[in-house]
């Protein structure tokens, strides 16, 4: 079992739990629990047992998949609709600032009604 496969499953598990608990204070407890589950099986060396664990984890991820996953507002498919009007990332950065700013200023949109 490769490290990248386990890392991918771990990251997908964390992202899936964030879909169900958007508040970071609640999510942190779930993240610690998920980490404990992965740590409990880190010493498994039997390839057959590893494959069984991988299949079970994949199955759980598919069962718990959120019907409406969380997306960051500035991500494609997010709630920031400025991407839909065809602006480039540079234009968006000039208009709304950096996405890492705490309080993103209101966008200045061209007036459509004259």
N, C-alpha and C positions, 0 to 999 in steps of 0.2 A: 504494500500500500504506500503510495507516494505521499510525501508531506504536502504537496500542492493540492491533492485531492481532499485531504483532511482539512487543510486551511480553507479551501473553498466551501466545504460543508459547514465549517464553523462560522465563516462570514455570512453565508446564506442564512444560517440559523439566527444569528444576531439581527440581520436585516428583517427577517420574517417576524421576530419578536417585536421589533420596533414598529412594524405595521400594526400590530395589535395593541401596543401600549405606546402612544406617541409621547407621553410625558416622560422625560428622562429619569425623573426620580423613581417612577414605577419600573421603567425599563431596566434600570441599573440592577435591581434585584433579580430580574429574569436573566440578565446577562451573566451575573455571577453564578446562577444556577446552571445555565448552559455550559459555562466554563467548567464547573465541577463535573458535569456529565462527560465532557470530553477528557478531562484529566483522569477520571476513573478508568478510562479505557486506553490510556496512552501506552501502557506496558504490554498490550496484547501483541504477540509476535506471530501467532499462527495465521497464515494467509487466508485460510478458510474462515476462521472466526472474524478476521478483519473484513472480508467481503460480506459476511452476514451483517456486521455492524454498519457497514456502508449502505447496504440495501435497506436496513431498518431505518436508518437516519433519512435516506432519500424518501422512503415511504411516509415518514412522519412529516417531512417538509411539504410533501404533496397534500397530505391530509389537512395540514394547518394553513395552507395557502390562503391569504386574505383576498376576498373578492374585490376590494378597492384599496390596493396598496398605497402607502404614503409615498408621495413624491415631493421633493423640495420645490418651492414656488418657482425658482429660476431654472429648474431642470426641464427638459423636453417633456411635455405632457403635464407640467405643473400648472399652478394657478396664475402665473405671470403671463398674460396673453400677449405681451409685446413681441414674443417670438413669432406669433401668428401673423403679424403685419409685415414681416420680412425685414426686420432690422438685424444688422450684424451685431456680433458680440461687442465690438468696439463702440458702435453707436449706442448700444444699451448701457455700456459702462459709463459713457459720457452723460447719458440721460438720467440713469438711476444710481450711479455710483457702483462701487464694488459690492459684490454679493455678500461679502463678509462683514460689511458695516452693520452695526447694531440696529440702527434705525434708518432703513432705506428711505430716502426722500421720495415724495410723490413724483411720478413720471410727468414730464412735460410733453404732452402729445400735441401734434399739429391740429389746429382747429379745423374741423370738417364742415362746420356750418357757417357760411359767410353771408 
